[in-house]
Amino acid sequence: MKIEPVFKNKKLVTIPNEKQRRICKRKTQIKKLKMIKKEEMVVLARIDQRLIHGIIVNQWAPALQVKRFMVVDDILCSNEEVKASMRMAKPAGTGVSVISAETAIANFKAGKYDGQRVFVLVKEPETLIRLIEGGVEIPKVDLGIMFNEDGRTPISKFIALNEKEKEDLETIKGKGIPVVIQYVPTDAEEAY
């Protein structure tokens, strides 16, 4: 490639030709892609017993610019009917994984979700602890809906916790990960 010399204010400067501009533009695009891959893949982890539902799809997904919903549940991952219904509920242009904690950890370590904005959804905090201890980087945990059943006591309008769940949330906070209560993205975030 030959660079065309140009003089400006009696100084020699070079102006790239069209081919050089395209190569430079492509290199810039590649750098941007590499930067995306270096970003944290998980944009948010949410504990919500309903997992994928209307508020997740219609409000959280656009707010977080989600590219993949990851439901991590050791029981549901083997239920093909549930998995199929969750795949139908996802917005166009996004992916969904309904997998076990072990598979999620292995997939993250293998770089399967590099460059994707992943929204992790679980039913209980214990699953998140397994992911974190397995090396998955979780930037923040949001408490969604946790039903007032099975000996749980309400801590807010939509969240009830048992003693084990409270201990697990404290463990997550102890690892330096913020735990917040935010039902929808437009609500003010409250620290747990």
Sine and cosine of phi, psi and omega as CSV:
sin_phi,cos_phi,sin_psi,cos_psi,sin_omega,cos_omega
0.00,0.00,0.71,-0.71,-0.01,-1.00
-0.95,-0.31,0.79,-0.61,0.03,-1.00
-1.00,-0.03,0.76,-0.65,-0.03,-1.00
-0.98,0.18,0.84,-0.54,0.00,-1.00
-0.97,0.25,0.62,-0.79,0.04,-1.00
-0.66,-0.75,0.63,-0.77,0.05,-1.00
-0.97,-0.25,0.75,-0.66,0.03,-1.00
-0.71,-0.70,0.83,-0.55,-0.06,-1.00
0.80,0.60,0.66,0.75,0.03,-1.00
0.90,0.43,0.29,0.96,0.07,-1.00
-0.91,-0.42,0.60,-0.80,0.02,-1.00
-0.98,0.18,0.85,-0.53,0.10,-0.99
-0.80,-0.60,0.34,-0.94,0.01,-1.00
-0.90,-0.44,0.67,-0.74,0.06,-1.00
-0.90,-0.44,0.85,-0.53,-0.04,-1.00
-0.93,0.36,0.55,-0.84,0.07,-1.00
-0.98,0.19,-0.02,-1.00,-0.09,-1.00
-0.87,0.50,-0.68,0.73,-0.01,-1.00
-0.89,0.45,-0.67,0.75,0.02,-1.00
-0.92,0.40,-0.59,0.81,0.05,-1.00
-0.89,0.45,-0.67,0.74,0.01,-1.00
-0.90,0.44,-0.67,0.74,0.02,-1.00
-0.90,0.44,-0.69,0.72,0.01,-1.00
-0.89,0.45,-0.68,0.74,0.01,-1.00
-0.89,0.45,-0.68,0.74,0.01,-1.00
-0.90,0.44,-0.67,0.75,0.03,-1.00
-0.89,0.46,-0.63,0.78,0.04,-1.00
-0.90,0.44,-0.68,0.74,0.03,-1.00
-0.89,0.46,-0.65,0.76,0.01,-1.00
-0.90,0.43,-0.66,0.75,0.04,-1.00
-0.87,0.49,-0.67,0.74,0.02,-1.00
-0.89,0.45,-0.66,0.75,0.04,-1.00
-0.89,0.46,-0.65,0.76,0.03,-1.00
-0.90,0.43,-0.60,0.80,0.03,-1.00
-0.91,0.41,-0.64,0.77,0.03,-1.00
-0.88,0.48,-0.69,0.73,-0.01,-1.00
-0.89,0.46,-0.50,0.86,-0.01,-1.00
-0.98,0.19,-0.32,0.95,0.03,-1.00
-0.91,0.42,0.38,-0.92,0.08,-1.00
-0.89,0.45,0.70,-0.72,-0.04,-1.00
-0.98,0.22,-0.64,0.77,0.01,-1.00
-0.99,0.13,0.86,-0.51,0.01,-1.00
-1.00,0.00,-0.45,0.89,0.03,-1.00
-0.24,-0.97,0.55,-0.83,0.16,-0.99
-0.91,-0.43,0.74,-0.67,-0.04,-1.00
-0.81,-0.58,0.72,-0.69,0.11,-0.99
-0.99,-0.11,0.93,-0.37,-0.08,-1.00
-0.49,-0.87,0.90,-0.44,-0.08,-1.00
-0.92,0.40,-0.26,0.97,0.04,-1.00
-1.00,0.02,-0.20,0.98,0.02,-1.00
0.85,0.53,-0.91,-0.42,-0.01,-1.00
-1.00,0.03,0.86,-0.52,0.01,-1.00
-0.48,-0.88,-0.06,-1.00,-0.12,-0.99
-0.81,0.58,-0.71,0.70,-0.03,-1.00
-0.91,0.41,-0.62,0.78,0.03,-1.00
-0.89,0.45,-0.75,0.66,-0.09,-1.00
-0.96,0.30,-0.69,0.72,-0.13,-0.99
-1.00,-0.01,-0.37,0.93,-0.03,-1.00
-0.88,-0.47,-0.79,0.62,-0.05,-1.00
-0.93,0.36,-0.69,0.72,-0.05,-1.00
-0.85,0.53,-0.76,0.65,0.03,-1.00
-0.91,0.41,-0.61,0.79,-0.02,-1.00
-0.90,0.44,-0.59,0.81,-0.03,-1.00
-1.00,-0.10,-0.10,1.00,-0.07,-1.00
0.80,0.59,0.79,0.61,-0.06,-1.00
-0.94,0.33,0.67,-0.74,0.11,-0.99
-0.94,-0.34,-0.32,0.95,0.03,-1.00
-0.54,-0.84,0.73,-0.68,0.17,-0.99
-0.99,-0.11,0.78,-0.63,0.02,-1.00
-0.86,-0.52,0.96,-0.29,0.08,-1.00
-1.00,-0.02,0.87,-0.49,-0.02,-1.00
-0.93,-0.36,0.94,-0.33,-0.03,-1.00
-0.41,-0.91,0.86,-0.51,-0.08,-1.00
-0.93,0.37,-0.38,0.93,0.00,-1.00
-1.00,-0.03,-0.77,0.64,-0.05,-1.00
-0.91,0.42,-0.42,0.91,-0.06,-1.00
-0.89,0.46,-0.32,0.95,0.02,-1.00
-0.97,-0.22,0.08,1.00,0.01,-1.00
-0.98,-0.17,0.98,-0.18,-0.09,-1.00
-0.90,0.44,-0.54,0.84,0.01,-1.00
-0.91,0.41,-0.72,0.70,0.02,-1.00
-0.90,0.44,-0.69,0.72,0.01,-1.00
-0.87,0.49,-0.67,0.74,0.00,-1.00
-0.90,0.43,-0.65,0.76,0.00,-1.00
-0.92,0.38,-0.58,0.81,0.04,-1.00
-0.93,0.36,-0.60,0.80,0.05,-1.00
-0.90,0.44,-0.59,0.81,0.02,-1.00
-0.94,0.33,-0.48,0.88,-0.06,-1.00
-0.98,0.19,-0.30,0.95,-0.07,-1.00
-0.95,0.30,0.50,-0.87,0.05,-1.00
-0.94,0.33,0.45,-0.89,0.07,-1.00
-0.86,0.51,0.59,-0.81,0.03,-1.00
1.00,0.07,0.06,1.00,0.04,-1.00
-0.86,-0.51,0.32,-0.95,0.07,-1.00
-0.94,-0.33,0.28,-0.96,0.07,-1.00
-0.65,-0.76,0.67,-0.74,0.08,-1.00
-0.81,-0.58,0.76,-0.65,0.13,-0.99
-0.88,-0.48,0.98,-0.18,-0.18,-0.98
-0.65,-0.76,0.24,-0.97,0.05,-1.00
-0.97,0.22,0.27,-0.96,0.03,-1.00
-0.88,0.47,-0.64,0.77,0.00,-1.00
-0.88,0.47,-0.70,0.72,0.02,-1.00
-0.92,0.40,-0.65,0.76,0.02,-1.00
-0.86,0.50,-0.72,0.69,0.00,-1.00
-0.88,0.48,-0.72,0.70,0.00,-1.00
-0.89,0.46,-0.67,0.74,-0.02,-1.00
-0.91,0.41,-0.65,0.76,0.04,-1.00
-0.90,0.43,-0.70,0.72,0.00,-1.00
-0.89,0.46,-0.54,0.84,-0.01,-1.00
-0.99,0.16,-0.06,1.00,0.02,-1.00
0.98,0.21,0.35,0.94,-0.06,-1.00
-0.89,0.45,-0.44,0.90,-0.06,-1.00
-0.94,-0.33,0.27,0.96,0.02,-1.00
-0.83,0.56,0.72,-0.69,0.04,-1.00
0.99,0.16,0.01,1.00,0.03,-1.00
-0.97,-0.25,0.49,-0.87,0.10,-0.99
-0.99,-0.13,0.96,-0.29,-0.15,-0.99
-0.98,-0.21,0.75,-0.66,0.08,-1.00
-0.95,-0.31,0.94,-0.33,-0.04,-1.00
-1.00,0.04,0.76,-0.65,0.01,-1.00
-0.83,-0.56,0.79,-0.61,0.01,-1.00
-0.69,-0.72,0.27,-0.96,0.02,-1.00
-1.00,-0.03,-0.45,0.90,-0.04,-1.00
-0.61,-0.80,0.44,-0.90,-0.04,-1.00
-0.90,0.44,-0.44,0.90,-0.01,-1.00
-0.84,0.54,-0.59,0.81,0.02,-1.00
-0.90,0.44,-0.65,0.76,0.02,-1.00
-0.91,0.42,-0.61,0.79,0.04,-1.00
-0.88,0.48,-0.67,0.74,0.03,-1.00
-0.88,0.48,-0.67,0.74,0.02,-1.00
-0.90,0.43,-0.73,0.69,-0.02,-1.00
-0.88,0.48,-0.73,0.69,0.01,-1.00
-0.92,0.39,-0.36,0.93,0.06,-1.00
-1.00,0.08,0.01,1.00,0.08,-1.00
0.98,-0.20,0.06,1.00,0.03,-1.00
-0.98,0.18,0.80,-0.60,-0.01,-1.00
-0.99,0.11,0.89,-0.45,0.02,-1.00
-0.94,-0.34,0.90,-0.43,-0.06,-1.00
-0.97,0.24,-0.51,0.86,-0.05,-1.00
-0.30,-0.95,0.50,-0.87,0.05,-1.00
-0.89,-0.46,0.77,-0.63,0.03,-1.00
-0.94,-0.34,0.74,-0.67,0.08,-1.00
-1.00,-0.02,0.87,-0.49,0.02,-1.00
-0.99,-0.14,-0.89,-0.46,0.00,-1.00
-0.99,-0.15,0.83,-0.56,0.13,-0.99
-0.74,-0.67,0.94,-0.34,-0.18,-0.98
-0.91,0.42,0.52,-0.85,0.04,-1.00
-0.99,0.12,0.99,0.13,-0.01,-1.00
-0.47,-0.88,0.19,-0.98,0.08,-1.00
0.82,0.57,0.69,0.72,0.08,-1.00
0.98,0.20,0.23,0.97,0.04,-1.00
-0.99,0.15,0.48,-0.88,0.09,-1.00
-0.91,-0.41,0.68,-0.73,-0.03,-1.00
-0.92,0.40,0.66,-0.75,0.13,-0.99
-0.89,-0.45,-0.24,0.97,0.07,-1.00
-0.39,-0.92,-0.05,-1.00,-0.03,-1.00
-0.86,0.52,-0.60,0.80,-0.10,-0.99
-0.92,-0.40,-0.04,1.00,-0.12,-0.99
-0.80,-0.60,0.78,-0.62,0.14,-0.99
-0.78,-0.63,0.66,-0.76,-0.08,-1.00
-0.76,-0.65,0.53,-0.85,0.17,-0.99
-0.99,-0.11,0.06,-1.00,-0.08,-1.00
-0.89,0.45,-0.65,0.76,0.00,-1.00
-0.88,0.47,-0.69,0.72,0.01,-1.00
-0.90,0.43,-0.62,0.79,0.06,-1.00
-0.89,0.45,-0.69,0.73,0.04,-1.00
-0.89,0.46,-0.67,0.74,0.00,-1.00
-0.90,0.44,-0.64,0.77,0.03,-1.00
-0.91,0.41,-0.60,0.80,0.07,-1.00
-0.91,0.40,-0.59,0.80,0.06,-1.00
-0.89,0.46,-0.70,0.72,0.02,-1.00
-0.88,0.47,-0.72,0.69,0.03,-1.00
-0.88,0.47,-0.59,0.81,0.02,-1.00
-0.90,0.43,-0.34,0.94,0.05,-1.00
-1.00,0.01,0.14,0.99,0.05,-1.00
0.99,0.10,0.25,0.97,-0.01,-1.00
-0.98,-0.18,0.84,-0.54,0.00,-1.00
-0.91,0.41,0.65,-0.76,0.09,-1.00
-0.89,-0.45,0.83,-0.56,-0.07,-1.00
-0.79,-0.62,0.29,-0.96,0.11,-0.99
-0.91,-0.41,0.88,-0.48,0.00,-1.00
-0.41,-0.91,0.97,-0.23,-0.08,-1.00
-0.91,0.42,-0.76,0.65,0.07,-1.00
-0.79,-0.62,0.35,-0.94,-0.08,-1.00
-0.87,0.49,-0.43,0.90,-0.02,-1.00
-0.99,0.13,-0.18,0.98,0.08,-1.00
-0.96,0.30,0.47,-0.88,0.12,-0.99
-0.93,0.37,0.66,-0.75,0.01,-1.00
-0.97,0.22,0.78,-0.63,0.05,-1.00
-0.92,-0.38,0.70,-0.71,0.08,-1.00
-0.94,0.33,0.64,-0.77,0.06,-1.00
-0.98,0.20,0.00,0.00,0.00,0.00
